[in-house]
């Protein structure tokens, strides 16, 4: 019997907050803010509280192809996924929150 493990990439496998903050600063000149929310919609709202236009910028960034794939990884989490995948009875499926589509981790 094969076990399927669904894993959310945001905040577990990749540091999306760091990627979002960096992209907001590089592309729109928005100084980094402390992102306290534990979800992308919450982080978008936080940017919107600073300036409503920032929320639209943040949405644009996270919807771009490759956003999660290019975000810095969380090393220990990657090791855990690699361990799960090394077992013959486990299939790991990663959920990309912005696209809402399950994907297989690369590597």
C-alpha positions in Angstrom: 0.0 0.0 0.0 1.4 3.4 -1.0 1.0 6.3 1.4 0.5 9.7 -0.2 1.9 12.7 1.8 0.6 16.1 0.7 3.1 18.9 1.6 2.4 22.6 1.3 5.5 24.4 -0.1 4.9 27.8 1.5 6.8 28.2 4.7 7.6 24.5 4.9 9.8 23.8 1.9 10.6 27.3 0.8 11.0 30.6 2.6 8.4 32.5 0.5 8.4 35.5 2.9 12.1 36.1 2.1 11.5 35.7 -1.6 8.5 38.0 -1.5 10.3 40.7 0.5 13.3 40.6 -1.8 11.2 40.8 -4.9 9.1 43.7 -3.5 12.2 45.7 -2.8 14.1 44.8 -6.0 11.1 45.3 -8.4 9.0 48.0 -6.7 11.4 49.7 -4.3 9.3 48.7 -1.3 11.3 48.5 1.9 11.1 45.2 3.7 8.3 44.9 6.3 7.9 42.4 9.1 5.6 39.7 7.7 3.8 38.2 10.7 1.0 36.4 9.0 1.4 32.7 8.5 -0.2 32.6 5.0 0.3 34.3 1.7 -3.2 36.0 1.8 -2.3 37.3 5.2 1.1 38.6 3.9 -0.6 40.3 1.0 -3.0 42.0 3.4 0.0 43.2 5.5 1.5 44.8 2.4 -1.9 46.3 1.6 -2.1 47.9 5.1 1.1 49.8 4.3 -0.1 50.9 0.8 -3.1 49.3 -1.1 -0.9 49.3 -4.3 1.6 47.1 -2.6 -1.0 44.3 -2.2 -1.4 44.2 -6.0 2.3 44.1 -6.5 2.7 41.2 -4.0 -0.1 39.3 -5.8 1.6 39.8 -9.1 4.9 38.5 -7.7 3.6 35.3 -6.1 1.5 34.4 -9.2 4.6 34.5 -11.5 5.8 31.2 -12.8 8.8 30.0 -10.8 8.1 32.1 -7.7 8.1 29.1 -5.3 10.8 27.1 -7.2 13.1 30.1 -7.0 12.4 30.9 -3.3 15.2 29.9 -0.8 14.6 26.4 0.4 14.5 25.3 4.0 17.4 22.8 4.2 16.1 20.5 6.9 12.7 20.3 5.4 14.2 19.3 2.0 16.1 16.5 3.8 12.8 15.3 5.3 11.1 15.2 1.9 14.1 13.3 0.4 13.9 10.8 3.3 10.1 10.3 2.7 10.7 9.8 -1.1 13.5 7.3 -0.4 10.9 4.9 1.1 9.3 2.6 -1.4 5.8 3.0 0.1 5.5 6.8 0.1 4.6 9.2 -2.6 5.1 12.9 -1.8 3.0 15.5 -3.6 3.8 19.2 -3.0 1.0 21.8 -3.1 1.9 25.2 -4.6 -0.6 27.6 -2.9 -0.6 30.3 -5.5 -1.4 27.9 -8.4 -3.5 25.5 -6.3 -2.1 22.6 -8.3 -0.2 19.6 -6.8 3.3 19.2 -8.2 6.1 16.7 -7.7 9.3 18.1 -6.0 12.2 18.4 -8.3 15.4 16.5 -7.7 
